[in-house]
Amino acid sequence: MDHPHGGFEAASGVSVWLVVVRLALLLVSFLVAGSGIAVVVPRWVRAANFALAALALGLVSVSALVFDAHLLGALVHAVLVLTVPVLLGKPAVRWVAGALTLLLVIETSVGDSGLLLVANTVYVAGAVAWVALALSPGSRFRQHVLSLGVVLALAGLVRLVSSGFAFDRRVVSLLGIGLVVVVLLPLVALRIRRFGTLAVAFGLLLWSGLAALPSPQELPVPGVPVLASAGGAPVLISPHRPGRNLVHFPSDGFSVEVGGVSVPAVPLSGADGTWASVDLPAGRGSLVVRSSSGSSSVSFDTGDVFGPAPDPECASAALGGLIAGKRSVLASCPADGLSTEDADSLTKLVTFLKNKGVTSVRIVSDSSPRGVAASALVRSLVPVSDSGDALVVLSGWSTAYGALSRAGVEQAERPVYPHGLYVAPWLLTSSIATSVTTLAVPLRFDPREQLPIGYAVEVGNRFGGANPTPAGFRSWLGRPLGSEVQIYAVAQVTAMPMGPGEVHGPGMPMQEELAGQWVPKATVVPVSPVLS
């Protein structure tokens, strides 16, 4: 979940020492810049400025050498902060101090735009101006302190309102409280002039340091699956309705506690990651996620209307929509019906098989509405037999995984399914595709093209390395997958070593795992023309 920061780029796992060094450098530089703009500078400030400049130089060096800061930016920062004390008392110093202030604005505006960029500029420049006024006793500019304090408070208010949680209960989160304090500190500084500069300095540090704080969880909406973070790991709750829900994690080692009942997250057949099946009460509440790193709570609000029966494929579809920024009520699941697209793909698959000489097929289906409809469609197009020339799997993930695993064993023992193994379009998942050495699937998209790869990369980044799925891709894309159908073969390639410098075939990974692969350690390539 995104949040406006107005500071250095926040990231998961950011080093605490990086935060400390950046904030210390900001504090020292802001004091130096303010003293450079001051009209009248006391003698003690001149001596202090050289000490602050030396400290800033050390901090810049640490940023460049230890934390890989941009070398040109670090050099410019060092030159400006060292030049101010040298020129202090001369007219040219204000130009240098102004340039240093501009640099601070740039460094604290990473990722900001529009109104937030304006607010950040006002807050940083206003804080520097406050120091300049505080160091100029008796100056005619002191009358502007009141206006300056109000402007700083308004800039903080803009950031608070832009956060999206100024007017709901998330404002009591750590980030929300920090933003409120940013608004109040300039007003406090007006009340206690003696310590006003200290209050403004602390406000500036908080303004930038809030970037390192986690954004509070989006307020849960009944029926909208919840994508949150618990203990540093992503967690998905679907369908987020009263009754049975699936809580999904990208890896093992998690358990979920609801109402005093603890349920371990375990692998499910045909699905990636781990899953905990829990019963959630109606209305608001929270569940506790426990792992070896500790425990944390995730809020929910299931409402009072029951939702669709959850399964991993349905959760994957929900995840695809959520990472695309769509917080829609999950009213149905992919297995609740056979879509027109999938029916057309299956029809073209059967036609392809018949043109290859297949006289009968064996089908594997399930009792879901989609499975029943798909089975009836295939039966109406081609004879079905337990000894069919090809196996066509039309079920959900779990049943498909079991059927293909058994088919792989059967193929190793005796010659069966001479025309191969085929799966429905919704079954191109990592677990299912790698359950056998090779299989084929009718697709309306090419997994090697930009959009499918983009989705695969995003779902992996947002959910702990999760693999892509057709259901998730369709929700992420938000439109039909395409009009042309081709048969794609999926084959594991880890047992196919290539010679040094040898050219790889289209669709074949250059190494075992690459970002954006739909099936890691496997190749997915078309083996038919566009089917009509």
C-alpha positions as CSV (number, residue, x, y, z in Angstrom):
1,M,0.0,0.0,0.0
2,D,1.4,3.3,-1.0
3,H,1.7,6.3,1.1
4,P,3.1,9.8,0.5
5,H,6.4,10.2,2.3
6,G,8.1,13.5,1.6
7,G,11.5,12.1,2.5
8,F,14.0,9.5,1.4
9,E,12.6,6.5,-0.3
10,A,11.0,4.2,2.3
11,A,11.6,0.5,1.7
12,S,11.0,-2.7,3.5
13,G,14.1,-3.8,5.4
14,V,15.7,-0.3,5.2
15,S,18.8,0.0,7.4
16,V,18.3,1.8,10.7
17,W,21.8,3.2,10.4
18,L,20.9,4.6,7.0
19,V,17.9,6.4,8.6
20,V,20.1,7.8,11.4
21,V,22.8,9.1,9.0
22,R,20.3,10.7,6.6
23,L,18.4,12.4,9.4
24,A,21.6,13.6,11.1
25,L,22.8,15.0,7.8
26,L,19.4,16.7,7.2
27,L,19.5,18.3,10.7
28,V,23.1,19.6,10.3
29,S,22.6,20.9,6.8
30,F,19.3,22.7,7.7
31,L,21.0,24.5,10.5
32,V,23.9,25.5,8.3
33,A,21.6,26.7,5.6
34,G,19.5,28.7,8.0
35,S,22.6,30.5,9.5
36,G,23.7,31.4,6.0
37,I,20.4,33.2,5.2
38,A,20.3,35.0,8.6
39,V,20.6,38.8,8.4
40,V,22.8,39.1,11.5
41,V,24.9,36.2,12.8
42,P,26.2,36.1,16.3
43,R,29.9,35.3,16.7
44,W,29.3,31.9,18.3
45,V,27.3,30.8,15.2
46,R,30.4,31.3,13.0
47,A,32.4,28.9,15.2
48,A,29.5,26.4,15.5
49,N,29.1,26.5,11.7
50,F,32.6,25.2,11.0
51,A,31.9,22.3,13.5
52,L,28.6,21.5,11.8
53,A,30.2,21.6,8.4
54,A,32.9,19.2,9.5
55,L,30.2,16.9,10.9
56,A,28.2,17.2,7.7
57,L,31.3,16.3,5.6
58,G,31.7,13.1,7.7
59,L,28.1,12.2,7.3
60,V,28.2,12.8,3.5
61,S,31.3,10.5,3.3
62,V,29.5,7.8,5.2
63,S,26.5,8.1,3.0
64,A,28.7,7.8,-0.1
65,L,31.0,5.0,1.0
66,V,28.8,2.9,3.2
67,F,25.3,3.4,1.8
68,D,26.1,4.0,-1.9
69,A,24.6,7.5,-2.0
70,H,24.8,9.2,-5.4
71,L,28.4,10.4,-5.7
72,L,27.7,13.6,-7.6
73,G,24.9,14.6,-5.2
74,A,27.1,13.8,-2.2
75,L,29.9,15.9,-3.7
76,V,27.6,18.9,-4.3
77,H,26.2,18.6,-0.8
78,A,29.7,18.6,0.7
79,V,30.8,21.6,-1.3
80,L,27.8,23.7,-0.4
81,V,27.8,22.8,3.3
82,L,31.5,23.6,3.6
83,T,31.2,26.9,1.7
84,V,28.6,28.5,3.9
85,P,30.8,28.9,7.0
86,V,33.6,30.2,4.9
87,L,31.5,32.9,3.4
88,L,29.5,33.6,6.5
89,G,29.0,37.4,6.9
90,K,29.4,38.1,3.2
91,P,26.5,38.8,0.7
92,A,27.4,35.8,-1.4
93,V,26.7,33.4,1.4
94,R,22.9,33.7,1.0
95,W,23.2,32.4,-2.6
96,V,25.1,29.4,-1.4
97,A,22.7,28.8,1.6
98,G,19.8,29.1,-0.9
99,A,21.4,26.5,-3.1
100,L,21.9,24.2,-0.1
101,T,18.2,24.7,0.9
102,L,17.2,23.8,-2.7
103,L,19.3,20.6,-2.4
104,L,17.6,19.7,0.8
105,V,14.2,20.1,-0.9
106,I,15.3,17.8,-3.7
107,E,16.7,15.2,-1.3
108,T,13.6,15.1,0.8
109,S,11.2,15.1,-2.2
110,V,12.0,11.7,-3.6
111,G,8.8,10.2,-5.0
112,D,6.7,13.3,-4.4
113,S,4.7,15.2,-7.0
114,G,2.0,17.7,-7.3
115,L,0.6,19.1,-4.1
116,L,2.9,16.9,-1.9
117,L,5.9,18.3,-3.7
118,V,4.7,21.8,-3.0
119,A,4.0,20.9,0.7
120,N,7.5,19.4,1.1
121,T,9.2,22.5,-0.5
122,V,7.3,24.8,1.8
123,Y,8.1,22.7,4.9
124,V,11.8,22.4,4.3
125,A,12.3,26.0,3.1
126,G,10.1,27.3,5.9
127,A,12.1,25.4,8.5
128,V,15.4,26.9,7.1
129,A,13.8,30.3,7.2
130,W,12.8,29.8,10.8
131,V,16.4,29.2,11.8
132,A,17.4,32.4,9.9
133,L,14.8,34.4,11.8
134,A,15.8,32.9,15.1
135,L,19.4,33.8,14.6
136,S,18.6,37.5,13.8
137,P,17.5,39.1,17.1
138,G,15.8,42.4,16.7
139,S,15.4,41.9,13.0
140,R,12.4,43.3,11.3
141,F,11.8,39.9,9.9
142,R,10.9,38.5,13.3
143,Q,7.4,39.8,12.8
144,H,7.0,37.1,10.1
145,V,7.5,34.2,12.5
146,L,3.8,34.0,13.2
147,S,3.0,33.7,9.5
148,L,5.8,31.2,9.0
149,G,4.5,29.0,11.8
150,V,1.0,28.9,10.2
151,V,2.4,28.1,6.8
152,L,4.5,25.2,8.2
153,A,1.4,23.9,10.0
154,L,-0.7,24.1,6.7
155,A,2.0,22.3,4.8
156,G,1.9,19.5,7.4
157,L,-1.9,19.5,7.2
158,V,-1.7,19.0,3.4
159,R,0.4,16.0,3.9
160,L,-1.9,14.6,6.6
161,V,-5.0,15.0,4.5
162,S,-3.2,13.6,1.4
163,S,-2.3,10.4,3.4
164,G,-6.0,9.3,3.0
165,F,-6.5,8.4,6.7
166,A,-6.7,11.8,8.3
167,F,-10.4,11.3,9.0
168,D,-10.6,7.6,10.0
169,R,-9.4,5.4,12.8
170,R,-6.0,4.8,11.0
171,V,-4.9,8.2,12.2
172,V,-4.1,6.6,15.5
173,S,-1.4,4.5,13.8
174,L,2.3,5.3,14.3
175,L,2.4,7.0,10.9
176,G,-0.9,8.9,11.5
177,I,0.3,10.1,14.9
178,G,3.6,11.2,13.4
179,L,1.8,13.3,10.8
180,V,-0.4,14.9,13.4
181,V,2.7,15.9,15.4
182,V,4.2,17.4,12.2
183,V,1.2,19.7,12.0
184,L,1.2,20.6,15.7
185,L,4.9,21.3,16.2
186,P,5.1,24.6,14.3
187,L,2.1,25.8,16.3
188,V,3.8,24.7,19.5
189,A,6.9,26.6,18.4
190,L,4.8,29.8,18.2
191,R,3.7,29.3,21.8
192,I,7.2,28.6,23.2
193,R,9.5,31.0,21.2
194,R,12.5,30.1,23.4
195,F,12.4,26.5,22.2
196,G,10.7,27.2,18.9
197,T,13.7,26.3,16.7
198,L,14.1,23.0,18.5
199,A,10.4,22.2,17.9
200,V,10.8,23.1,14.2
201,A,14.0,21.1,13.9
202,F,12.3,18.1,15.4
203,G,9.3,18.6,13.0
204,L,11.6,18.6,10.0
205,L,13.3,15.4,11.1
206,L,9.9,13.8,11.7
207,W,8.7,15.1,8.3
208,S,11.5,13.2,6.5
209,G,11.8,10.3,8.9
210,L,8.1,9.2,8.6
211,A,9.1,7.7,5.2
212,A,10.7,4.8,7.1
213,L,7.4,4.0,9.0
214,P,5.0,1.4,7.6
215,S,1.8,2.6,6.2
216,P,-1.3,1.5,8.2
217,Q,-3.5,-1.2,6.7
218,E,-6.2,-0.1,4.4
219,L,-9.5,0.0,6.2
220,P,-11.1,-3.4,5.5
221,V,-14.3,-3.4,3.4
222,P,-16.8,-6.3,3.7
223,G,-16.4,-8.6,0.7
224,V,-13.2,-7.0,-0.5
225,P,-10.3,-9.4,0.1
226,V,-7.6,-8.1,2.4
227,L,-4.0,-7.7,1.3
228,A,-1.9,-6.7,4.3
229,S,1.5,-7.2,5.9
230,A,2.1,-9.2,9.0
231,G,5.5,-9.6,10.5
232,G,7.1,-8.3,7.3
233,A,5.4,-10.9,5.1
234,P,2.4,-10.4,2.9
235,V,-0.9,-12.0,3.8
236,L,-4.1,-12.4,1.9
237,I,-7.6,-13.0,3.4
238,S,-10.3,-14.1,1.0
239,P,-13.2,-13.9,0.4
240,H,-13.4,-11.6,3.6
241,R,-16.9,-12.6,4.5
242,P,-18.4,-14.3,7.5
243,G,-17.7,-18.0,7.7
244,R,-14.9,-19.9,6.1
245,N,-12.0,-17.9,4.7
246,L,-8.6,-18.7,3.4
247,V,-5.5,-16.9,4.8
248,H,-2.7,-17.1,2.3
249,F,1.1,-16.7,2.9
250,P,3.9,-17.0,0.3
251,S,5.9,-19.4,2.4
252,D,5.6,-21.8,5.4
253,G,6.2,-21.1,9.1
254,F,2.9,-19.2,9.8
255,S,-0.2,-19.8,11.8
256,V,-3.4,-17.8,12.3
257,E,-5.3,-17.4,15.5
258,V,-8.9,-16.3,15.5
259,G,-11.0,-16.3,18.7
260,G,-8.4,-18.2,20.6
261,V,-8.2,-21.0,17.9
262,S,-4.8,-21.4,16.2
263,V,-4.7,-22.8,12.7
264,P,-1.3,-23.6,11.0
265,A,-0.8,-22.5,7.4
266,V,-0.1,-25.6,5.3
267,P,0.5,-26.3,1.6
268,L,-2.6,-27.1,-0.5
269,S,-2.5,-29.5,-3.5
270,G,-1.9,-27.6,-6.7
271,A,-1.3,-24.2,-5.1
272,D,1.8,-22.3,-4.2
273,G,2.6,-21.0,-0.7
274,T,0.7,-22.0,2.4
275,W,-2.9,-21.6,3.5
276,A,-4.9,-21.5,6.7
277,S,-8.6,-22.2,6.6
278,V,-10.3,-20.2,9.3
279,D,-13.8,-19.2,10.3
280,L,-14.3,-15.4,10.7
281,P,-17.2,-13.9,12.6
282,A,-19.5,-11.3,11.2
283,G,-18.5,-7.7,11.5
284,R,-15.2,-6.1,12.7
285,G,-12.4,-7.9,14.4
286,S,-8.8,-9.0,14.0
287,L,-6.8,-12.1,13.5
288,V,-3.3,-12.8,14.9
289,V,-0.5,-14.0,12.6
290,R,2.3,-15.9,14.3
291,S,5.7,-16.9,12.9
292,S,9.2,-17.4,14.2
293,S,9.8,-13.7,14.0
294,G,6.9,-12.8,16.3
295,S,3.2,-12.0,16.0
296,S,1.1,-9.2,14.6
297,S,-2.6,-8.6,14.0
298,V,-4.5,-8.0,10.8
299,S,-7.9,-6.2,11.0
300,F,-11.0,-7.5,9.2
301,D,-14.6,-6.3,8.7
302,T,-16.5,-9.2,7.1
303,G,-20.0,-7.5,7.2
304,D,-23.0,-9.7,7.6
305,V,-23.5,-11.2,4.1
306,F,-22.0,-14.6,3.2
307,G,-19.7,-14.7,0.2
308,P,-18.5,-17.3,-2.3
309,A,-16.8,-20.5,-1.2
310,P,-13.0,-19.8,-1.1
311,D,-10.4,-21.7,-3.0
312,P,-6.8,-20.9,-3.9
313,E,-7.7,-20.0,-7.5
314,C,-10.3,-17.6,-6.3
315,A,-7.7,-16.1,-3.9
316,S,-5.3,-15.8,-6.8
317,A,-7.9,-13.9,-8.8
318,A,-8.5,-11.6,-5.9
319,L,-4.7,-11.0,-5.5
320,G,-4.4,-10.0,-9.1
321,G,-7.0,-7.3,-8.8
322,L,-5.6,-6.0,-5.5
323,I,-2.1,-5.5,-6.8
324,A,-3.6,-3.7,-9.8
325,G,-5.2,-1.3,-7.3
326,K,-8.7,-2.6,-7.7
327,R,-10.5,-3.0,-4.4
328,S,-13.7,-4.7,-5.7
329,V,-16.1,-6.9,-3.8
330,L,-15.4,-10.6,-4.5
331,A,-18.9,-11.6,-5.6
332,S,-17.9,-14.9,-7.4
333,C,-15.0,-17.2,-8.1
334,P,-13.6,-18.4,-11.5
335,A,-15.0,-21.9,-10.8
336,D,-18.6,-20.6,-10.5
337,G,-19.1,-20.8,-14.2
338,L,-17.5,-21.5,-17.6
339,S,-16.7,-18.2,-19.3
340,T,-17.3,-17.7,-23.0
341,E,-13.6,-17.3,-23.6
342,D,-12.7,-20.6,-21.9
343,A,-15.5,-22.4,-23.7
344,D,-14.2,-21.1,-27.0
345,S,-10.6,-22.2,-26.1
346,L,-11.8,-25.7,-25.2
347,T,-13.8,-26.0,-28.4
348,K,-10.7,-25.1,-30.4
349,L,-8.5,-27.5,-28.3
350,V,-10.8,-30.4,-29.2
351,T,-10.8,-29.4,-32.8
352,F,-7.0,-29.3,-32.7
353,L,-6.9,-32.8,-31.2
354,K,-9.3,-34.3,-33.7
355,N,-7.2,-32.8,-36.6
356,K,-4.2,-34.7,-35.1
357,G,-6.1,-38.0,-35.3
358,V,-7.4,-38.2,-31.7
359,T,-10.5,-40.4,-31.8
360,S,-11.3,-40.2,-28.1
361,V,-10.1,-38.5,-24.9
362,R,-10.2,-39.2,-21.2
363,I,-11.4,-36.2,-19.2
364,V,-10.8,-35.3,-15.6
365,S,-13.3,-32.8,-14.1
366,D,-14.9,-31.9,-10.8
367,S,-18.3,-31.0,-9.4
368,S,-17.9,-27.2,-9.7
369,P,-20.2,-25.4,-12.1
370,R,-17.3,-24.7,-14.4
371,G,-16.1,-28.3,-14.3
372,V,-19.6,-29.6,-15.1
373,A,-20.1,-27.2,-18.0
374,A,-16.6,-27.9,-19.4
375,S,-17.1,-31.6,-19.2
376,A,-20.4,-31.4,-20.9
377,L,-18.9,-29.2,-23.7
378,V,-16.0,-31.6,-24.4
379,R,-18.3,-34.7,-24.3
380,S,-20.5,-33.0,-26.9
381,L,-17.5,-32.6,-29.2
382,V,-15.5,-35.8,-29.0
383,P,-16.0,-39.3,-27.6
384,V,-14.8,-39.8,-24.1
385,S,-13.2,-43.0,-22.9
386,D,-11.0,-44.2,-20.0
387,S,-8.5,-45.4,-22.6
388,G,-8.6,-42.2,-24.6
389,D,-5.7,-41.1,-26.9
390,A,-5.2,-37.9,-24.8
391,L,-5.9,-36.8,-21.3
392,V,-7.8,-33.5,-21.0
393,V,-8.0,-32.0,-17.5
394,L,-10.9,-29.6,-16.8
395,S,-11.1,-29.5,-13.0
396,G,-9.9,-27.1,-10.4
397,W,-6.3,-26.8,-9.2
398,S,-6.3,-29.6,-6.5
399,T,-8.0,-32.3,-8.6
400,A,-5.8,-31.3,-11.6
401,Y,-2.6,-31.6,-9.7
402,G,-3.6,-35.1,-8.4
403,A,-4.7,-36.3,-11.8
404,L,-1.6,-35.1,-13.6
405,S,0.7,-36.6,-11.0
406,R,-1.0,-40.0,-11.5
407,A,-0.8,-39.6,-15.2
408,G,2.9,-39.0,-15.0
409,V,3.4,-42.2,-13.1
410,E,1.2,-44.1,-15.6
411,Q,3.2,-42.8,-18.5
412,A,6.4,-44.0,-16.8
413,E,5.0,-47.5,-16.3
414,R,3.3,-48.1,-19.6
415,P,2.4,-46.3,-22.9
416,V,-0.7,-44.3,-22.2
417,Y,-2.1,-41.1,-23.7
418,P,-0.1,-41.3,-26.9
419,H,-1.3,-37.8,-28.0
420,G,-0.3,-36.2,-24.7
421,L,-1.6,-34.4,-21.7
422,Y,-3.8,-31.3,-22.0
423,V,-5.2,-28.9,-19.4
424,A,-7.8,-26.2,-19.4
425,P,-6.7,-22.6,-19.9
426,W,-7.1,-21.8,-16.1
427,L,-4.6,-24.5,-15.1
428,L,-1.3,-22.9,-16.3
429,T,0.1,-22.6,-12.8
430,S,3.6,-23.5,-11.6
431,S,2.6,-26.4,-9.3
432,I,0.3,-28.0,-12.0
433,A,2.6,-27.4,-14.9
434,T,5.6,-29.0,-13.1
435,S,3.7,-32.0,-11.8
436,V,4.5,-33.8,-15.1
437,T,7.4,-33.5,-17.5
438,T,5.4,-31.9,-20.3
439,L,1.8,-30.9,-21.0
440,A,-0.1,-28.6,-23.4
441,V,-2.6,-25.8,-22.8
442,P,-4.8,-23.6,-25.0
443,L,-4.0,-19.9,-24.3
444,R,-5.3,-16.5,-25.5
445,F,-2.1,-14.8,-24.5
446,D,1.6,-15.4,-24.9
447,P,3.3,-15.8,-21.5
448,R,6.6,-14.5,-23.0
449,E,5.1,-11.1,-24.0
450,Q,5.3,-7.8,-22.1
451,L,2.0,-7.7,-20.2
452,P,2.0,-11.3,-18.9
453,I,5.7,-10.8,-17.8
454,G,4.8,-7.5,-16.2
455,Y,2.0,-9.1,-14.2
456,A,4.3,-12.1,-13.2
457,V,7.0,-9.7,-12.0
458,E,4.5,-7.5,-10.0
459,V,2.8,-10.4,-8.3
460,G,6.2,-11.9,-7.4
461,N,7.3,-8.5,-6.0
462,R,4.1,-7.8,-4.1
463,F,3.5,-11.3,-2.6
464,G,6.8,-12.8,-1.6
465,G,7.8,-14.4,-4.9
466,A,4.4,-15.7,-5.8
467,N,4.0,-17.3,-9.2
468,P,1.5,-16.0,-11.8
469,T,-1.8,-17.6,-12.6
470,P,-4.3,-17.1,-15.4
471,A,-7.0,-16.1,-12.9
472,G,-4.8,-13.5,-11.4
473,F,-3.6,-12.2,-14.8
474,R,-7.2,-11.8,-15.9
475,S,-8.1,-9.8,-12.8
476,W,-4.9,-7.8,-13.0
477,L,-5.5,-6.9,-16.7
478,G,-9.1,-6.0,-16.2
479,R,-10.2,-6.9,-19.7
480,P,-10.5,-10.0,-22.0
481,L,-7.2,-11.8,-22.5
482,G,-7.4,-11.8,-26.3
483,S,-9.2,-13.3,-29.3
484,E,-6.7,-15.7,-30.8
485,V,-6.1,-19.1,-29.3
486,Q,-2.9,-21.2,-29.6
487,I,-1.7,-24.4,-28.1
488,Y,1.4,-23.9,-25.8
489,A,3.6,-26.7,-24.6
490,V,5.1,-26.5,-21.2
491,A,8.2,-28.6,-20.6
492,Q,10.6,-28.8,-17.7
493,V,14.2,-28.0,-18.9
494,T,16.4,-28.5,-15.8
495,A,17.5,-31.8,-17.3
496,M,18.5,-30.2,-20.6
497,P,22.0,-28.7,-20.2
498,M,23.2,-26.3,-22.9
499,G,26.7,-25.8,-24.0
500,P,28.6,-22.6,-23.2
501,G,27.6,-19.9,-25.6
502,E,25.0,-22.1,-27.3
503,V,21.9,-20.3,-28.6
504,H,18.8,-21.1,-26.6
505,G,15.4,-21.6,-28.4
506,P,12.6,-19.1,-28.1
507,G,10.9,-19.3,-24.8
508,M,13.7,-21.3,-23.2
509,P,15.1,-19.6,-20.1
510,M,18.8,-18.6,-20.2
511,Q,19.2,-19.7,-16.6
512,E,17.1,-21.7,-14.2
513,E,15.0,-18.8,-12.9
514,L,14.3,-15.4,-14.4
515,A,11.9,-12.7,-13.2
516,G,8.6,-12.9,-15.0
517,Q,8.7,-16.6,-15.8
518,W,5.3,-18.1,-15.7
519,V,6.6,-21.6,-14.9
520,P,10.1,-21.4,-13.3
521,K,12.7,-23.8,-14.6
522,A,10.4,-24.6,-17.6
523,T,9.8,-23.4,-21.1
524,V,6.4,-22.3,-22.5
525,V,6.3,-22.1,-26.3
526,P,3.5,-22.3,-28.9
527,V,3.2,-25.6,-30.8
528,S,0.3,-24.7,-33.0
529,P,-0.7,-21.8,-35.3
530,V,-3.6,-19.6,-34.3
531,L,-6.6,-21.9,-34.1
532,S,-9.8,-21.2,-35.9
